[in-house]
Amino acid sequence: MTISKPVFDRLGLGLWIGAFLVVLAMVLWSPHTRTVMAAYTYGSDAFLNGRPLYNLQSEMGYLYAPAFAALYVPVAKLGSYLGGLIWHVMGFAVLTFAAMRQVRKLGGGESTWLLSYGLFLALPMALGAIRNGQATILLTGACWLLTLSALEGRRAETFFWASVAIIAKPTAIIMLLLVGALRPRLIAVLVLSVLFVLAVPYAFAPASYLNAQYGDFARMLTSMGLDKSSHFVPTDFTAPFTSAGLPMPEFAATTVRVVVALLTLSTVLWFDRKLQPGMAGLAIFLTAAFYMCVFNPRVEPNTYAMIAVPAGLAIATLWRDERGGVLASVLATVLFLTGLTGVERHMHDFFYPWFRPLAVTFIACSLIWWFWAKAREKAVNVGPVAHG
């Protein structure tokens, strides 16, 4: 750390903010280039005019809850320039705030360096999703803050961030299920947040229209993982097999997802019991983000932005606690370089879609193993920690 610390005390945070300012300039210069906000605007326009939100014959298109369409209306009405600016700022601010809150929970000194170095490592992998204005950025920050709020037993914050996460993307239900398992006392709050999100659109549209949209939404959620149309290429754990000419049967892939979901649940429960609270929050969210990226049938390259910042902070924490070392150096290099694989077209074509799931699996499993070792070390030294 003697080499890295003086360099990254401010540089990483400066690059994180500077890169975002460049993104905002690009949004203002060319708001319709490299953006997914057109799909969000389409959903809001369809909602306002009573048109169907979902195309069940395609795996592409609008994939969000009706509440997203309703609540995105003000952003859409502000136009591509001002609306795009506000949307980008909101997602970036929530994610950055989550990272700052996590660093404060970690404690142990060198918090500025932890945040700065972690954001520096995460920047290449996260920047594409930030530039495109993807809801993944808002989802990441909301799920992370949901985790931290729930672990602290903050009911109002848990309700708020659970609602934001569900609105951002329906895959947030995975995080809600994990949080419910970690803190059963908050299950009622989580259920209430789901009901709230489901009820919000009824304040803005007829019940008959929304009932039909919710029916289509439910069918889309249960079928999109099985859709075999040719436009969408998943970059989940099945991508390396597909790239090698050995596509995994759907039954086998579903079995793997279920088994890993059970392993994920047992791992986060163990982290919650054995790790110190600040460290537990980071380990739990990193593990959940790993599952939501690598084992999500709807994952695409920019979805991996979800794990970029927690992985960056975890590597920075590893570097601080272990005083550098080979593992921290290798993981930092792999995370940073993995985010650069999409910069040049020929490089992207070579690594797409098989490389990111392999690289992220290596990074996440190495960090989970390190958290596991830290938890075992703590258990040996001080014994089990009881939760009231």
C-alpha positions in Angstrom: 0.0 0.0 0.0 3.0 2.3 0.4 3.0 2.8 -3.4 -0.7 3.0 -4.1 -2.0 5.0 -1.1 -0.5 8.4 -1.8 -1.5 8.1 -5.4 -5.2 7.1 -4.9 -6.1 9.2 -1.8 -7.7 11.7 -4.2 -7.0 10.5 -7.7 -9.6 7.8 -7.9 -12.4 9.9 -6.6 -11.4 12.7 -8.9 -11.5 10.4 -11.9 -14.9 9.0 -10.8 -16.4 12.4 -10.6 -14.5 13.8 -13.7 -15.6 10.8 -15.8 -19.2 11.5 -14.8 -18.9 15.1 -15.7 -17.6 14.1 -19.2 -20.7 11.8 -19.4 -23.0 14.7 -18.6 -21.3 16.8 -21.3 -21.8 13.9 -23.8 -25.5 13.7 -22.8 -26.0 17.4 -23.5 -24.0 17.2 -26.7 -25.7 14.1 -28.1 -28.6 12.9 -25.9 -29.8 10.2 -28.3 -26.4 8.5 -28.7 -25.6 5.4 -26.7 -28.6 5.6 -24.5 -31.4 3.3 -23.3 -33.6 6.2 -22.2 -35.6 5.9 -25.4 -37.0 2.6 -24.0 -37.9 4.3 -20.7 -39.6 7.2 -22.6 -41.5 4.7 -24.7 -42.9 3.1 -21.6 -44.0 6.4 -20.1 -45.7 7.4 -23.4 -47.4 4.1 -23.7 -48.6 4.4 -20.0 -50.0 7.9 -20.5 -51.8 6.9 -23.7 -53.2 3.5 -22.5 -51.1 1.4 -24.9 -49.6 -2.0 -24.0 -46.3 -1.8 -22.3 -45.0 -5.2 -23.1 -44.4 -7.3 -26.2 -44.6 -10.9 -25.2 -43.4 -12.1 -28.5 -39.9 -10.5 -28.0 -37.3 -10.8 -25.4 -36.3 -7.1 -26.0 -38.3 -4.0 -25.4 -39.8 -2.6 -22.2 -38.9 -4.9 -19.2 -39.8 -2.8 -16.2 -42.7 -2.6 -13.8 -45.7 -0.3 -14.6 -44.6 1.9 -11.6 -41.4 2.7 -13.5 -43.4 3.9 -16.5 -45.6 6.0 -14.2 -42.8 7.6 -12.2 -40.5 8.2 -15.2 -43.1 10.5 -16.7 -41.7 13.7 -15.2 -38.2 12.8 -16.6 -39.7 12.1 -20.0 -41.6 15.3 -20.0 -38.5 17.3 -19.3 -37.0 16.2 -22.6 -33.8 14.5 -23.7 -31.5 17.3 -22.4 -32.8 18.3 -19.0 -34.5 15.0 -18.3 -31.4 13.0 -19.4 -29.3 15.2 -17.1 -31.5 14.6 -14.1 -31.8 10.9 -14.7 -28.0 10.4 -15.0 -27.4 12.5 -11.9 -29.9 10.6 -9.9 -28.5 7.2 -10.6 -24.9 8.3 -10.1 -25.7 10.1 -6.9 -27.5 7.1 -5.4 -24.6 4.7 -6.3 -21.9 7.1 -5.0 -23.8 7.7 -1.8 -24.1 3.9 -1.2 -20.4 3.5 -1.7 -19.6 6.4 0.7 -22.0 4.9 3.3 -20.4 1.5 3.0 -16.9 3.0 3.5 -18.1 4.7 6.7 -19.4 1.4 7.9 -16.1 -0.4 7.2 -14.2 1.9 9.6 -10.6 1.1 10.4 -9.1 4.2 9.0 -8.0 5.2 5.5 -11.6 5.7 4.5 -10.7 8.3 1.8 -8.3 5.9 0.2 -10.7 3.0 0.4 -13.4 5.0 -1.5 -11.0 6.5 -4.0 -9.2 3.3 -4.9 -12.4 1.3 -5.0 -14.1 3.7 -7.3 -11.0 3.9 -9.5 -11.0 0.1 -10.0 -14.7 0.1 -10.7 -14.7 2.9 -13.2 -14.0 1.0 -16.4 -16.7 -1.6 -15.8 -19.3 0.9 -14.5 -18.8 3.7 -17.0 -20.6 2.1 -19.9 -23.9 1.7 -17.9 -23.5 5.2 -16.5 -23.1 6.6 -20.0 -26.1 4.7 -21.3 -28.3 5.9 -18.5 -29.2 2.4 -17.5 -31.5 1.7 -14.6 -28.8 -0.8 -13.4 -27.0 2.1 -11.8 -30.0 3.2 -9.7 -30.8 -0.5 -9.0 -27.2 -1.1 -7.6 -27.3 1.9 -5.3 -30.8 1.2 -4.1 -30.1 -2.5 -3.4 -26.9 -1.6 -1.6 -28.6 1.0 0.6 -31.4 -1.5 1.2 -28.9 -4.0 2.5 -27.2 -1.5 4.8 -30.5 -0.1 6.1 -32.0 -3.6 6.7 -28.9 -4.8 8.6 -29.2 -1.8 10.9 -32.9 -2.4 11.4 -34.0 0.9 9.9 -37.6 0.3 8.9 -38.4 3.5 7.1 -35.1 3.5 5.1 -35.6 -0.2 4.3 -39.1 0.5 2.9 -37.9 3.5 0.8 -34.9 1.7 -0.7 -36.8 -1.5 -1.3 -39.4 0.5 -3.2 -36.8 2.3 -5.3 -35.0 -0.9 -6.1 -38.2 -2.7 -7.3 -39.2 0.3 -9.4 -35.7 0.4 -11.0 -35.7 -3.3 -12.0 -37.8 -6.3 -11.1 -34.7 -8.4 -10.4 -34.5 -6.5 -7.1 -36.9 -9.1 -5.8 -33.7 -11.3 -5.3 -32.3 -8.7 -2.9 -35.6 -8.4 -1.1 -35.7 -12.2 -0.6 -32.2 -12.2 0.8 -32.9 -9.3 3.1 -36.1 -11.0 4.3 -34.1 -14.1 5.2 -31.5 -12.0 7.0 -33.9 -9.9 8.9 -37.3 -11.7 9.3 -38.6 -8.8 11.4 -38.5 -6.7 8.3 -40.5 -9.1 6.1 -43.7 -7.0 6.7 -41.9 -3.8 5.6 -40.6 -5.5 2.4 -44.0 -6.9 1.6 -45.5 -3.4 2.1 -42.9 -1.9 -0.2 -43.9 -4.4 -3.0 -47.6 -3.6 -2.5 -46.8 0.1 -2.6 -45.0 -0.2 -5.9 -47.8 -2.3 -7.3 -50.4 0.2 -6.2 -48.7 3.4 -7.3 -49.7 3.2 -11.0 -53.4 3.0 -10.1 -53.2 6.6 -9.1 -52.4 7.6 -12.7 -54.3 5.1 -14.9 -57.5 3.1 -15.1 -57.7 -0.1 -13.1 -58.8 -2.2 -16.1 -55.7 -1.1 -18.2 -53.3 -1.7 -15.3 -54.8 -5.1 -14.5 -54.1 -6.1 -18.1 -50.5 -4.7 -17.9 -49.8 -6.6 -14.7 -51.0 -9.8 -16.4 -48.5 -9.2 -19.2 -45.8 -8.2 -16.8 -46.2 -11.5 -14.9 -46.1 -13.5 -18.1 -43.0 -11.6 -19.2 -41.2 -12.3 -16.0 -41.9 -16.0 -16.1 -41.1 -16.5 -19.8 -38.2 -14.2 -20.6 -35.6 -16.5 -19.3 -36.9 -19.2 -21.7 -37.2 -17.0 -24.8 -35.1 -18.4 -27.6 -35.5 -15.6 -30.2 -32.3 -14.5 -31.7 -31.8 -10.9 -30.8 -30.8 -11.1 -27.2 -27.5 -12.9 -26.3 -27.2 -13.5 -22.6 -23.8 -13.0 -20.9 -24.6 -15.1 -17.8 -22.7 -18.2 -16.7 -24.1 -20.1 -19.8 -22.3 -17.8 -22.2 -18.9 -19.6 -22.1 -20.6 -22.9 -22.9 -22.5 -21.3 -25.8 -19.4 -19.6 -27.1 -17.6 -23.0 -27.1 -20.4 -24.6 -29.1 -21.8 -26.5 -26.1 -25.1 -24.7 -25.2 -26.4 -25.6 -21.8 -29.9 -27.2 -21.7 -32.4 -24.9 -20.0 -33.2 -27.5 -17.3 -29.5 -27.8 -16.4 -29.2 -24.0 -16.3 -32.2 -23.7 -14.1 -30.9 -26.3 -11.8 -27.6 -24.5 -11.5 -29.4 -21.2 -10.7 -31.4 -22.9 -7.9 -28.4 -24.6 -6.4 -26.3 -21.4 -6.4 -29.2 -19.5 -5.0 -29.3 -21.8 -2.0 -25.5 -21.5 -1.6 -25.8 -17.7 -1.8 -28.5 -17.7 0.9 -26.4 -19.9 3.2 -23.3 -17.7 2.5 -24.9 -14.4 3.3 -26.5 -15.8 6.5 -23.1 -17.0 7.6 -21.5 -13.7 6.8 -24.2 -11.9 8.8 -23.5 -14.0 11.9 -19.7 -14.1 11.8 -18.4 -10.9 10.2 -18.3 -7.5 11.8 -21.3 -5.4 10.9 -19.5 -3.1 8.4 -17.7 -5.8 6.7 -20.8 -8.0 6.7 -22.7 -5.4 4.7 -20.1 -5.3 2.0 -19.7 -9.1 1.8 -23.4 -9.7 1.7 -24.1 -7.2 -1.1 -21.1 -8.4 -3.1 -22.4 -12.0 -2.9 -25.9 -10.9 -3.9 -24.6 -8.8 -6.7 -22.5 -11.7 -8.0 -25.6 -13.9 -8.2 -27.7 -11.1 -9.8 -25.1 -10.7 -12.5 -23.7 -14.1 -13.3 -26.9 -16.2 -12.7 -29.5 -13.8 -14.1 -30.8 -15.1 -17.5 -31.4 -11.5 -18.6 -27.8 -10.3 -18.0 -25.9 -8.3 -20.6 -22.4 -6.8 -20.5 -23.4 -3.5 -18.9 -25.3 -5.4 -16.2 -21.9 -6.2 -14.6 -21.7 -2.6 -13.6 -23.8 -3.8 -10.6 -20.8 -5.7 -9.1 -18.1 -3.2 -10.2 -18.2 -0.8 -7.2 -18.7 -3.4 -4.4 -15.9 -5.5 -5.9 -13.7 -2.4 -6.1 -14.3 -1.5 -2.5 -13.9 -5.1 -1.4 -10.5 -5.3 -3.2 -9.5 -2.0 -1.6 -10.4 -3.4 1.8 -8.5 -6.6 1.1 -5.5 -4.5 0.1 -5.7 -2.4 3.3 -6.1 -5.3 5.6 -3.5 -7.6 4.0 -1.1 -4.8 3.2 -1.2 -5.5 -0.5 -0.1 -8.9 -1.6 -0.5 -11.0 -4.7 -4.2 -11.7 -4.4 -5.1 -8.0 -4.1 -2.9 -7.1 -7.0 -4.3 -9.8 -9.3 -7.9 -9.0 -8.4 -7.4 -5.3 -8.9 -5.8 -5.8 -12.3 -8.4 -8.2 -13.5 -11.3 -6.0 -12.4 -9.8 -2.9 -14.0 -8.8 -4.6 -17.3 -12.2 -6.5 -17.6 -13.9 -3.1 -17.8 -11.7 -2.2 -20.7 -12.6 -5.2 -22.9 -15.4 -3.3 -24.5 -13.4 -0.2 -25.4 -12.2 -1.3 -28.8 -14.5 -3.1 -31.2 -12.2 -6.0 -32.2 -11.4 -6.6 -28.5 -15.1 -6.5 -27.7 -15.9 -9.0 -30.5 -13.2 -11.4 -29.2 -14.3 -11.3 -25.5 -18.0 -11.1 -26.0 -20.0 -12.8 -24.5 -17.9 -15.4 -22.7 -15.3 -13.4 -20.8 -17.1 -11.2 -18.3 -18.9 -14.0 -16.5 -15.6 -15.9 -16.1 -13.7 -12.8 -14.9 -16.4 -11.7 -12.5 -16.8 -15.3 -11.2 -13.0 -15.4 -10.5 -13.1 -12.0 -8.8 -16.2 -12.5 -6.7 -15.3 -16.1 -5.6 -11.9 -14.9 -4.6 -13.3 -12.1 -2.5 -16.0 -14.3 -1.0 -13.3 -16.8 0.0 -11.4 -14.0 1.6 -14.4 -12.7 3.5 -15.1 -16.3 4.5 -11.5 -16.6 5.9 -11.9 -13.3 7.8 -15.1 -14.6 9.3 -13.5 -17.9 10.4 -10.6 -15.9 11.8 -13.0 -13.7 13.8 -14.9 -16.8 15.0 -11.8 -18.4 16.2 -10.6 -15.3 18.0 -13.8 -14.0 19.6 -16.3 -16.8 19.2 -19.8 -16.6 17.6 -21.7 -13.3 17.6 -25.3 -13.5 18.6 -28.0 -11.3 17.0 -30.9 -10.2 19.0 
